[in-house]
Amino acid sequence: MVIDDEPLIGQLLRYQLGDAGYTVEAYQSASEALARFAYAQPDLVLLDVMMPEISGYDLCREIRTFSQVPVIMLTAKHADEDMVAGLTIGADDYIGKPFSAPQLIARVEAVLRRSGHTPTLRPARPRPAPPARQDMATPQPIPSRPRLGAQLSAARHDRGLSLHDASHACGVRWEFLQAIEQEQFSYVPRPDLRAALRSYSDLLDVDLRPYMRPRVSRKSMRESIALVAALTLLVILSLALLMI
């Protein structure tokens, strides 16, 4: 069970854990998660600390009054006192944002082992990001070129930057950068995608112009051909009338 008020974080966690073989239910509010808790019977809870309705600390205390399910806190707060507070109220682990998928999976597996629970996982299969309708001008990766995400990730590591550092440096949310590096473009809101790509490319000095080419749909191509044909016919008719 994932409880985070940020829809993008919930989507990323669902995708990353799903690829590792876990079944994930994501909730954006504490009240909704608590209402579904008995029915869902989660093996583990990934809990955001900073939520508007109720803090992750308070929600963890509430969960501990009726369940000993393993809880991992997720937060951008990295101070020692924040980690101590989370562990003191009953959390089993504490992951700071931003986090990588391998780190997340490793910590989830470790907490489940310590709790004595070993879920039966289905074989993980690579699967594409959930489909999303794309506008004609939405940037798309070009298969014939090296993978965009690999280029960006390598350039960031060459500069010794974490996702958190890169986020502050280019003014783009770290989860957007993580989605871009994983080429999960549908997770970034369409109005923000182009600006995020440009800011990140400027920071890492990666030429993204080939990836910013508009993707022309078949429908748009058919409409363009029909328009050209109509204009051509109009010109022919005009010339014919002039010759009469």
SETI-631826 format. One line per field, with one value per residue (C-alpha): residue in three letters; chain; x, y, z; residue number from 0. Coordinates in steps of 0.25 Angstrom, whole numbers, plus 5000, padded with zeros to 4 digits. Example, Ala and Ser with C-alpha at 12.3 -4.5 7.8 and 13.67 -1.06 7.14 Angstrom:
BEGIN
type c(ala:ser);
mol c(A:A);
x c(5049:5055);
y c(4982:4996);
z c(5031:5029);
seq c(0:1);
END
This chain:
BEGIN
type c(met:val:ile:asp:asp:glu:pro:leu:ile:gly:gln:leu:leu:arg:tyr:gln:leu:gly:asp:ala:gly:tyr:thr:val:glu:ala:tyr:gln:ser:ala:ser:glu:ala:leu:ala:arg:phe:ala:tyr:ala:gln:pro:asp:leu:val:leu:leu:asp:val:met:met:pro:glu:ile:ser:gly:tyr:asp:leu:cys:arg:glu:ile:arg:thr:phe:ser:gln:val:pro:val:ile:met:leu:thr:ala:lys:his:ala:asp:glu:asp:met:val:ala:gly:leu:thr:ile:gly:ala:asp:asp:tyr:ile:gly:lys:pro:phe:ser:ala:pro:gln:leu:ile:ala:arg:val:glu:ala:val:leu:arg:arg:ser:gly:his:thr:pro:thr:leu:arg:pro:ala:arg:pro:arg:pro:ala:pro:pro:ala:arg:gln:asp:met:ala:thr:pro:gln:pro:ile:pro:ser:arg:pro:arg:leu:gly:ala:gln:leu:ser:ala:ala:arg:his:asp:arg:gly:leu:ser:leu:his:asp:ala:ser:his:ala:cys:gly:val:arg:trp:glu:phe:leu:gln:ala:ile:glu:gln:glu:gln:phe:ser:tyr:val:pro:arg:pro:asp:leu:arg:ala:ala:leu:arg:ser:tyr:ser:asp:leu:leu:asp:val:asp:leu:arg:pro:tyr:met:arg:pro:arg:val:ser:arg:lys:ser:met:arg:glu:ser:ile:ala:leu:val:ala:ala:leu:thr:leu:leu:val:ile:leu:ser:leu:ala:leu:leu:met:ile);
mol c(A:A:A:A:A:A:A:A:A:A:A:A:A:A:A:A:A:A:A:A:A:A:A:A:A:A:A:A:A:A:A:A:A:A:A:A:A:A:A:A:A:A:A:A:A:A:A:A:A:A:A:A:A:A:A:A:A:A:A:A:A:A:A:A:A:A:A:A:A:A:A:A:A:A:A:A:A:A:A:A:A:A:A:A:A:A:A:A:A:A:A:A:A:A:A:A:A:A:A:A:A:A:A:A:A:A:A:A:A:A:A:A:A:A:A:A:A:A:A:A:A:A:A:A:A:A:A:A:A:A:A:A:A:A:A:A:A:A:A:A:A:A:A:A:A:A:A:A:A:A:A:A:A:A:A:A:A:A:A:A:A:A:A:A:A:A:A:A:A:A:A:A:A:A:A:A:A:A:A:A:A:A:A:A:A:A:A:A:A:A:A:A:A:A:A:A:A:A:A:A:A:A:A:A:A:A:A:A:A:A:A:A:A:A:A:A:A:A:A:A:A:A:A:A:A:A:A:A:A:A:A:A:A:A:A:A:A:A:A:A:A:A:A:A);
x c(5000:5005:5000:5005:4997:5006:4999:5012:5019:5008:5009:5024:5024:5013:5021:5034:5029:5019:5031:5038:5026:5018:5003:5001:4989:4992:4984:4985:4979:4980:4965:4963:4975:4970:4956:4962:4972:4964:4960:4973:4981:4994:5008:5015:5012:5020:5016:5019:5022:5017:5002:4992:4980:4989:5004:5011:5015:5001:4996:5007:5003:4989:4993:5001:4988:4982:4993:5008:5009:5023:5023:5034:5034:5036:5040:5049:5053:5067:5070:5074:5063:5053:5058:5058:5044:5039:5046:5042:5027:5028:5033:5042:5050:5052:5055:5059:5054:5059:5061:5065:5057:5068:5069:5054:5052:5064:5058:5045:5050:5059:5047:5039:5050:5051:5036:5036:5027:5032:5021:5020:5023:5019:5030:5034:5032:5036:5024:5022:5018:5002:4998:4994:4989:5000:4998:5004:5015:5019:5033:5035:5048:5053:5057:5068:5076:5083:5073:5070:5069:5082:5089:5083:5086:5101:5102:5097:5106:5118:5115:5114:5099:5088:5074:5072:5084:5079:5065:5070:5080:5070:5057:5050:5043:5052:5041:5039:5054:5054:5042:5049:5062:5053:5046:5033:5028:5014:5016:5020:5009:5008:5010:5022:5029:5036:5041:5046:5054:5060:5064:5070:5077:5083:5088:5094:5099:5091:5086:5071:5067:5065:5056:5047:5042:5027:5021:5012:5000:4993:4981:4988:4995:4982:4976:4988:4988:4973:4975:4986:4977:4965:4974:4980:4966:4962:4974:4970:4956:4960:4969:4958:4949:4959:4961:4946);
y c(5000:5014:5026:5039:5052:5054:5046:5045:5039:5029:5025:5024:5015:5006:5005:5002:4992:4986:4983:4976:4967:4974:4977:4992:5000:5015:5025:5040:5043:5037:5035:5027:5018:5016:5013:5002:4997:4985:4981:4982:4975:4981:4973:4987:5002:5012:5025:5040:5049:5062:5061:5072:5064:5057:5056:5043:5042:5043:5033:5023:5025:5022:5009:5004:5004:4993:4987:4983:4983:4988:5003:5010:5026:5034:5048:5059:5063:5057:5062:5052:5057:5054:5040:5037:5043:5033:5021:5025:5025:5011:5012:5000:5008:5022:5026:5040:5046:5045:5030:5021:5009:4999:5005:5005:4990:4986:4993:4987:4973:4975:4980:4969:4959:4965:4964:4949:4951:4946:4949:4940:4949:4947:4947:4962:4965:4978:4986:5000:5012:5013:5019:5034:5042:5051:5064:5065:5074:5065:5061:5046:5038:5034:5019:5020:5028:5024:5024:5038:5033:5026:5039:5048:5038:5037:5052:5054:5044:5049:5063:5056:5061:5053:5055:5064:5073:5073:5077:5089:5093:5093:5097:5084:5074:5062:5052:5059:5057:5042:5040:5046:5038:5025:5030:5030:5043:5041:5043:5057:5067:5071:5086:5083:5073:5082:5092:5081:5074:5088:5091:5078:5078:5091:5087:5074:5079:5068:5072:5069:5075:5062:5057:5070:5067:5067:5054:5055:5046:5038:5046:5059:5054:5050:5064:5071:5062:5065:5080:5080:5073:5082:5094:5088:5085:5100:5105:5096:5101:5115:5114:5107:5118:5128:5121:5121);
z c(5000:4996:5003:4997:4993:4980:4969:4961:4973:4974:4959:4960:4972:4966:4953:4960:4970:4960:4951:4963:4964:4975:4975:4978:4983:4984:4992:4992:5005:5019:5021:5008:5012:5026:5021:5011:5021:5026:5013:5006:5017:5012:5014:5015:5015:5008:5015:5011:5023:5018:5015:5016:5023:5034:5035:5032:5046:5052:5042:5046:5060:5056:5048:5060:5069:5061:5052:5052:5037:5033:5030:5022:5022:5010:5011:5006:5020:5022:5036:5047:5056:5045:5043:5058:5060:5049:5055:5069:5066:5060:5045:5041:5031:5026:5011:5007:4994:4983:4983:4972:4968:4972:4986:4988:4984:4993:5005:5003:5002:5014:5022:5018:5021:5035:5038:5034:5022:5009:4999:4986:4975:4960:4950:4947:4932:4925:4922:4916:4924:4924:4911:4910:4899:4893:4886:4872:4878:4890:4890:4887:4888:4874:4875:4864:4874:4887:4899:4904:4918:4918:4912:4923:4934:4930:4928:4942:4949:4941:4948:4961:4963:4970:4966:4977:4973:4959:4963:4970:4959:4948:4956:4952:4961:4964:4961:4947:4945:4950:4940:4929:4931:4931:4919:4925:4919:4921:4936:4934:4932:4917:4919:4928:4919:4909:4919:4928:4916:4912:4926:4928:4915:4918:4932:4926:4913:4905:4892:4892:4879:4872:4883:4882:4868:4867:4865:4853:4854:4843:4845:4844:4831:4824:4828:4822:4809:4808:4809:4799:4789:4792:4789:4777:4771:4775:4767:4755:4755:4756:4744:4736:4738:4734:4721:4717);
seq c(0:1:2:3:4:5:6:7:8:9:10:11:12:13:14:15:16:17:18:19:20:21:22:23:24:25:26:27:28:29:30:31:32:33:34:35:36:37:38:39:40:41:42:43:44:45:46:47:48:49:50:51:52:53:54:55:56:57:58:59:60:61:62:63:64:65:66:67:68:69:70:71:72:73:74:75:76:77:78:79:80:81:82:83:84:85:86:87:88:89:90:91:92:93:94:95:96:97:98:99:100:101:102:103:104:105:106:107:108:109:110:111:112:113:114:115:116:117:118:119:120:121:122:123:124:125:126:127:128:129:130:131:132:133:134:135:136:137:138:139:140:141:142:143:144:145:146:147:148:149:150:151:152:153:154:155:156:157:158:159:160:161:162:163:164:165:166:167:168:169:170:171:172:173:174:175:176:177:178:179:180:181:182:183:184:185:186:187:188:189:190:191:192:193:194:195:196:197:198:199:200:201:202:203:204:205:206:207:208:209:210:211:212:213:214:215:216:217:218:219:220:221:222:223:224:225:226:227:228:229:230:231:232:233:234:235:236:237:238:239:240:241:242:243);
END
